[in-house]
Amino acid sequence: MVPNPEITEWLRHLANAIIAGLVVAVIEETLFRGVLFGLLRRDLPWHWAAVLGSLFFAAMHFLDQKPELENISWTSGFSALPGMLHDFSSDPYWPAKFANLTLAGSILCAIWQRTGNLYCSIGLHAGWIFCLKTNGFLTQSTSKSPTVFWGNGQISDGWAATPLLALMLWHIIQSNEENPQPD
């Protein structure tokens, strides 16, 4: 019996989306929330630690593919960094994407602050990645020229997501203030 190609395609998508979600979430949450936010909140109020950590988190998403280097030396990173920077001049979506990634990072920090562990942040982050990949799998852009409001097909790169993320962050912060976790 030959499996249905649609089922095979769905199973491949689900496996790839789950693996990508888990791997990226574990790595990013460990680095950005576990290490960076954890260190920052030792010396700063958690709100400020979340803002600084989330700005850095968002900025790191604008490093593009590594450039080709002929010779590797101790200064290679300095010469390679300019080639890694995102081309902001040809990307009208970057301000919304930066704002949304900063809000998402702040949400993940607030979740960690609220629960006292990384598991919930990892799960939420993995769920977001799974949903973004599934959205890309299920939909296609019908517009020849996407608008900056709706984004360019990634949900997070348009201003439409910003109020929803801001509302989610506000709710979590309110919950943290009503039921604070001991530091």
Phi, psi and omega in degrees: 000126180269129180293149177297130181301326179294319179295317178299317179296317177297315180297319177297315178300312182299316179297313180296318182292320179293314180296313180299315180300313182292314182296310181296317182296315180297314181295308184292320180292322177297314182287307189279319180267310183296310183271298187296305180297320178300317178290317181296322184283351172294322185252350183233156169302147187301329179299314182289323176298320179295317180297310182296314179297323181287325175297318177294317177304312180295317182298323181294338178283357178254013171269119183272195185303152180291140179282160177282128178243133179281312181243133179256126177218183182293344179261003184302322180299321180292322180281334181278331186304315179301326178286345181271341184293142180297147177276086184294330185294333181252016182235098180287351184268350188297323180298317179293319180296318179296315179298315182292321176293324177295316177296317179297317177298320178294321177299315181295323175295316181295323177296317179295319177299320183290316187268336181082006176214168183273348187301317181292319177296318178297315180297316179295315179298314178298320178296319177298315181296317178301315180294320178297316179292321179291322175300316178295327180288321187270339187239162171219148182291132178261351182264137176289329180227095180300150180267157179294333179294312183274338179093184185251036176095006181248007182065310185279353183257016176234158182288347181298328182281339188301310180297327179292317177294319179296319178296319178297316179297315179301316181297317181293319178297318177300318179296321178296321182288327179285326182227072185292147174274142176293141179279000000 
